[in-house]
Amino acid sequence: MPNVQYMNKFMKKLIITISFAVLIAAGCTETETPKKVSLYKRSGDTAEQSKLPKQNTLWFGFDLRLGPKEEVTIYTPFLKYLEQKTGRRFRIKFTEKYEDTVDNLGTGITDFAAIGSLSFVIGQKMYGINHLVSGVNHEGDTTYRTMIIAKPDSGIESIQDIRGKCFAFGSEMSTQGHLIPRKMLEDNAITLENLSKHIYTGSHLNAAMSVINGECDAAGIQDVLAKRLESEEKVRILKRSGLFPSSLIAYNSAVDKETVNEIKAALLAFDPAGEHKKMLVDWDKTEMPLGFTEINELEFNKVKILAEKYGLIKK
């Protein structure tokens, strides 16, 4: 007779393996419905957190930069910081469609979101969303760059060599992943018509992987990711853009003033490189590694002009 105990153990392992495979597959599909990720159904939750009133819940979204698992890992401890600082309850609203982040914010599905400057100017035009604070980069500034990358052994030596090749963008709604690299190409007399093909991959990481895996010849991605991948000798940076306004925290216009002021104060007090560093995970991979500061709204004009030029917003 078979060993019953052994068979039970085998079946448990099989079920876990199948469940994990299904979860990974679900995370890769482009048609998956948006996920609501609770901060309270995790092993590290405290009794104090679970007692926060449900009616005080604030929903937080973000533009997809890396991947679902990595993004949630980064933002979960950050939102727990906001909970500790404000006494309010936060939950993550995740969606795989980049453009849904600003739509969710504008329609009130989320209250706050970390978004790029293009998403902001689109959301402001469509829904009247408001800005709260701007992210501060490693240099202590409120700007970022786009990097155009290729594989180290591709034979592509300069941006001019991209003509007639395949180019990967992130999301069409992305500042660093579409708006800036498209301008960089045009500054070098390369339009979309001069490429053999161009694709929108949905995120910076997907765009980078399309180059690393040989699907496309070059891509435009965020500076933080490009530098990391180049240090790992997976890509080579061909061109760096000029400076553009960095990602920011924005909010739905229906959020009450008291809540806005509380969250803003907590964000300005956030010290990811010092006091709050130990509670965070991979925060240096974000576009606000040194926290947040007040916004210079005039900086968004250059983004707005390009968005109008490429038909992403109407004049």
N, C-alpha and C positions, 0 to 999 in steps of 0.2 A: 504493500500500500504506500502511496506517496506520503511524504512527511507533511502533515497539515500545517505545522508551524512555519516550515520553510515556504510552503505555498502561499500562506497569508502574507509573509514578508515580501515575497516576490510580487504578489498582486498589488500591495501598497506601493512598492517602488514603481511598478508599471503605471499605476494610476497617476502618481505624482509626475512621472516623466511625460505622459500624454498631456496632462493639464498644463505643464510648463510649455510644451511645444505649441499648444493651442494659444496660450497667452502671447508667446513670441510672434506667432503668425498673425494674431489679431492686431498687434502693435505695428505691423508692417503694411496693413491694408490701407488704401487711400479712401475707402468708403466707410470706415468705421465711424459710428456715431460718437459725438463728443462725450468725454468722460468727466464725471465729477469725482474728484479725489479728496477724500476726507483726511484731515490731519488727526483724526481721533480714533481711527481703526488701525492703529499701529502699536507694536509691542512696547514702544517707549513712552506712551501716553501717561500722563499723571492724573491723579484724581482731581486736582485743582482745575486742569484743563477741561475735563469732561463735565465740570459743573458750570462752565460758561453758558449763559442763556442762549438758546437756539434762535430766539427772535433777534438777537444782536449779531447774527452771522453776516459777514461781508464776503463777497465772492471776488476772487482774484484770478485774472487771466494773464497770459504772456504770449508774445510772438515766439514762434518756434524757431530756435537757433540750432540746437544740437539734436537730441532725440528725446522721446517721451520719458524714458526711464531716467536719463541724466538730468533733464529739466526739472522733473518732480523732486529728484534727490537734492537739487540745488535750492529750489524755492521753498520746500517744506520747512527747513530750519529757519529760513528767513521770515516766513510768516509766523512761526512760533515766537520769534523775537517781537514781531509787531503785537502779537497777543499779549505777551508778558508786559510790553510797554504801555498798551492801551486798555487792556482788560476786555478787548473785543474778540469775537470768534471769527476766524478766517477759514475759508475752504477754497481749494484750487478748482478752477474750471478749466479743464484741458480740452483742446480740440486739435485735430491733426491738420485742419485747413487753416493756413496762415491768415487768410482774410477774415475768418470767423472771429478772430480775437477782437478786432476793432468793431465788428458788427455786434458781437455780444456786449461790448462795453457801451456802444451807442444806444442799444435797445434796452439796456438795463438788466440783461442776464447776469452781467458782472458789474461790480461797483468800481473796482480799480484794476489796472493792468499795466504791465511793463511792456512798452511798445517802442518801435523805432520811430524816427521823426517823420517818415513818409506815412506810416499808419496814422500818426497823430494828425497831420495836415488833412488827410482824407477823412478821418473821423470828425475832425472839427468842422469840415465843410458839410459833411453828410448829416451829422447828428448833434453838433454843438458840444462835443466833449471838451473837457478842460484839462490843462496840464497842471501838474503838482510840483514835481522836482525833476531835475536832470541828473543823469548818472555821471560819476566822476571816474575818469580813467586812471591808469597806473601813473601817468605824468601829472595828475592833479588837475586835469583839464576836463571840459564838458564836450569834447569832440571825439570822433573816431575816424578811421580810414577804411577804405576797401583795398584789398590786395587781389591782384589778378595772378593766378597760379597756373602752373603746368607741372607735369612729371619731370623729375630731374633728367631722365634719359630720353626725353621726347624729341629732342632736336629743336624745340622751340626756344629761341634765344632772346626774343624781344616781343613786345606786344604786336609789332608789325607782322610777325610770323603767324599770328592767329588768323589773318585773312585767308578765307577759303577753308577754314577748319570748323570743328564743332565747338560751340561755347555753351557752358552750363551756367545758368542763373539759379538763384535760390527761388524765393517766391516773387511773383510779379509785384506784390505789395511791399517788398523789402527795400529799404534804403540802401544798405550795404550789398545786398544780394542781387539787386536789379538796377535801381536808379543810378547809383554811382558808377558801377562797372559799365553800364550802357553809355554813360557820358564819357568815361575813359576811352572806350572803343571809338566813339565818334570824334573825340579830340585827336585821335590818331587816324582819322579818315576811314574808319571801319564801321559801317552800318550793319544792321541785321541782314540786309540783302547781300552783303559781302561775305557772309559766313556760309559754310556748306549746310549747317544746321545749328539751331539754338534750342535749348530745352529749359523748362522751368521745373526744378526738382523739389521745391517746397521748403527747403531749409539750407542753411550754409553747409551743414555736415553732408547732406545728400549731394550738394553740388561738388564738394571736395571729393567725395567718394566716387562720383562719376568720372573724375579725372584720374584718381588713384587706380580705379578698376579698368581704365581704358575706354570707357563709354564715350567720353568727350575729351577734347585736346586741352582745353583751358576752362577756367571758371573764375568768377568774381565772388569772393567770400569776405567775411568779417576779419579784421586785423588780428584779433586775439587767437582765433582758430588757425589762421594762416601761419602765424609765427610758431605756434606749437607744432603744426604738421611739418614745417620746414626744419625745426630743430630735431624732429624725428626722421629727417631725410626722406619723407614721403612725398613732398612737393617742393617746388622751387618758386619763389616769389619773383614775378616778372616786372611788376609795376605797382607802385603805391599811389593811392589817390591823394588829393588834397584833403583838408579837414572839413568835416561836416558835423552838424549837431548830433550828439550822442543819443542813445536811448533814454527814455524818460518814464516816469510813472504818471499815468493820466487817470481821470475819473469821470464817471457818468455825471451829467449835469444835475441829475435828480438827487444826488447824495447831499445830505444836509450839511450846512456850514460847520456845525460843531464837530461832526465826524471828520470832515475834510481837514479841519485844523488839527485835530488830534493825530490823525495819520501823518500829516505833513510834519508835525513836530517830532514824531517818532522816527520818521525817515531822515530828517536832518540830524538827529542824534545818533543815528546808526553808524557804528565805527567798525567796519568789517576787517580792517587791518590791525586793530588794536583790541579794545575792550570786548568786542563780540566775535572775535576771530575763532575762538575755540568751539563755539556752538554752530558754526557754519560748515558747509560741505562744498568744496570746489567753487566758492564764490568768485575766485580770481578768474574763472572762465567766463564770467559775465562781462557786460560792457559798463558795469558800475563797480569795479573792484575796490574803489576807495569810498564808496557810499554815494551820497546825494548832496546836491546844492540847489540854490535858487536858479530859475530858468531865465535865460535871455531870449525872449520870444522873437527878437529880430533875426536871430540865427536861422529860424525856420523859413525865412523868405527864399533862400536859395533852393531849398527842398521843394517849396511850393512852385517855384518857377519851372523846375525840371518836371514835376508831376503834371503840370499843365502842358508842357511841351510834349510829353509822351502820352497824353490823353488819359491819365489816371484820375485827374479831377478836371472839372470844367472851369473856365475862366469866369 
